């Protein structure tokens, strides 16, 4: 009996340690990135704001007030960009707080953004709070497939230069890919957009798949431009589609209307 109790306590201790190892501080991840370490986590919960722009650190080196640029012939900018040059891999992870690659800081007048030069994987993850990737450049392969965006998300002005997937994703709140550019074929197959989805001015240079994608409310694809394969098999839209000036391989979207 004593042996059984000891064994039980040992297993409980191992289980507790294992659980503790799955909770990661965002600040620790940022420290490792700063040291040049690639990041790889699976089945982990990340707590704390994951600020890829390193805004607080950048502010220490910037003028306190926003600079006027009317005399500088447009050469100055209030956008401060951080380059993330290591590989990032998060598989089946939960982000309990904001994940930020875009911060418009009203106090300083600067806008902080982050570009990703290494592989960037957020596969089968859950973003409990905001996921902001506005203006981000994804220089190599990236993957957001199977991910659940519970709060606001934006990929406005984002550029994807290599392979990218948003297949099987779920967007609970308003999501926007306005002005985003995809150089290679991208899949949104089997994804669900519970709120308004915006692809206004989005450019797909090598095709896109919305096969089995469910847009439960409005879909804005005004001025969207697609070159290459355009798969909308079984795509569903709950309310209105704004397709004014949309071009699919040079033709009006009306030729591709859902039956």
N, C-alpha and C positions, 0 to 999 in steps of 0.2 A: 504493500500500500504506500509506504514511504517512497519507494522507488517510482511508483506511478505519479505521485504528487510532484516529485522532483522533476520528472520528465515533462509533466504538464507545465510547470513553471518555466522550464527551459524553453519549451516551444512558444509559450506566451511572450517571453523576453525577445526571442528571435523575431516573432511576429511584430512586436512593438517597434523593434529597431528597423525592420523592413519598412514598416509604415512611415516611420520618421524620415527615412531616406527618400521617400517619395515627395516630401514637401520641400520645395526649393525657394529660397529667397531670390527675388528678381535682382536685388543688388549684387548678389554673388555671381549671377550670370553676367551682369554688366562688368564686373571686375575682371572676369575671365576673358571676356571679349577684348577689354582694354589691354590685357596681357598678350593678346594674339592667339588665344586658345580657341579651337573650334568647339562648338557647343552641341551636345547630343544628349537628349533626355527622352525617356519613354515611360509612359504610365506615371507621370509626375504631376503634382499640383504646384503651380508657380504663384507665389503670393507677393504682393507689392507691385507698384507700377514698373513695367518694363519699358524704359525710355531709351529707345535706340538712338535718339538725337543727342543724348547726353547734354540736355539743355542747361542744367545747373552748372556743369563744369564749363560749358562754353560761355555762359554769362560772366564768369569770373574774368574772362579775357576781352570782353566786349565793352564798348562805351556804354554808359548808363542810359543814355537817351537815344532814341531813333534819329539817325542822321537824315537831314534833308538832302535830296539829290538833284534839285533843279539846276544846280550849277555844274554838275559833273557829267553832263552830256549822256546821262543814262547809264554810266559805267558802274555805278555803285548799286548794291542790292542789299535788301534787308533780310534775304534768305540765307540762313546759315546751314550748310549741309555737312552731315557726318557720313563718312564712308565706313560701312561694316564689311571688312575684308576677310572675315573668317566664315567657315561653313556653319550653318545653323540647322539643326534637326530636332524637331519636337514632334513626337508621335504619340497619339492618344494622351495628350497633356491638357490640363485645365488651367486656364489663366483667370484667376479670381479678380484681378484688377486690370486697369487699362494697359493695352499694348500700343505704344506710340512710336510711329516713325514720322509724325507730323504734329507740330505744336505751334499754333499762332499765339505768341505771348504778348498780350495786350500791354502789360506793364513796361516791357522793354521796347516794344515796337518791332521786334524781330520775329521771323518765322523760322522755326527749326525743323529740318527734314533729315531723312536718312536714306542712303542708297545701299544696296546689298550686292557686293561683288562676288561673294561665295554662294554656294548652293543654299537655298532657303526653303526649308521644309516645315510646314505646319499641317501635318497629315492626321486626320481623325481627331483633331483637337476641339476644345470648346473655349470660346472667348466669352466669359461672363460679362465683361464690360466692353468698353470701346476698343475697336481695332482700326487704327488710323494709319493708312499707308499712302496718303495723298502726296503726289510728286515723287514717290519712290521709284528708283530704277532698279530692276532686278536683272543683273548683268548675266547671270548664269541660270541653270535650271531652278525652277521653283515649283512648289506643290502645296496647294491648300485643299486638296480633295478630302471629302468626308468630314469637313470641319463644320462646326456649328457656331454661327455668329449670333449671340444672344442679344447684343446691344447694337448701337449704330456702328456701321463700318463704311469706310471709304477707300476706294482705289482711284479716286479722281486724279487725272493727269499721270497716273502710274504708267511705266513702260516696262514691258516684258520682252527682253531680247532673245530669250532661249525658250526651252520647253516649259510649259506651265499648264496646270490642271486645276479646275474648280469643280470637277465632277462630284456628285453626291453631297454637295454642300447644302447647308440650310441657313437662310438669312431671316432672322426673326423680326428685325426692324428695317427701316429704310436703308437701302444699300445703293451705292452709286459707283459706276465705272465711267463716268462722264469724262471725255477727252482721253481715256486710257488708250494705249497702243499695244497691240499684240503682234509681234513679228512672225510668230509661228502659230500653227493651229492650236486652238484652245478648246477644251471641253467643259461645258456646264451641264452635261448629261445628268439626268435624274436629280437635279437640284431643285430646291424649293425656296421661293422668295415670298415670304408671308406678307410683306408690305411692298410699297412701291419700289420698283427697280428701274434704275436709270442707266441707259447706255447711249445717251445723247452725245454725238460727235465721236463716239468710240470708233477706232479703226482696227479691223482685223485683216492683217496683210496676207494671211495664209489659211483662212477658213476658221469656222467656229461651229460647234455643235450645241444646239439647245434641245437635243433629243430627249423626250420625256421630261423636260423641264416644266415645272409648275409655277407660273406667276399668279399668285392668288389675288393680287390686286392690279394696279395699273402697270403698264410697261411702256417706258419712254425710250424709243430708239430713233428719235428725230436726228437727222443728219448722220446717222450711223453709216459706216462704209465698210463693206465686206468684199474682199477679193479671195477667191478660192471656194472651197466647199462650204455650203450653208445648209446645215441639217436642222430642220425644225419638225421632224417626225414626232407626232404625238405631243408637241408643245401645247401647253394650255395657258390661257390668260383669262383671269377672272373678270376684269373690267375692260378698260380701254387700252388700245395700242396707238401711240402717237408715232406714226411712221413718216411724217412729212420730210421730204427731201432725202429719205433713206435710199441708199444705193447698194444693190447686191450685184457684184460683177458688172457694174455700169448700168444696171436696169433698175427700174422702180420696184420698191418692195411689194407693190400690189400684185405683181406676177407671182409672188411667193405666199400669197394669203393662205391661211389655214382653212382647210375645208370644214 
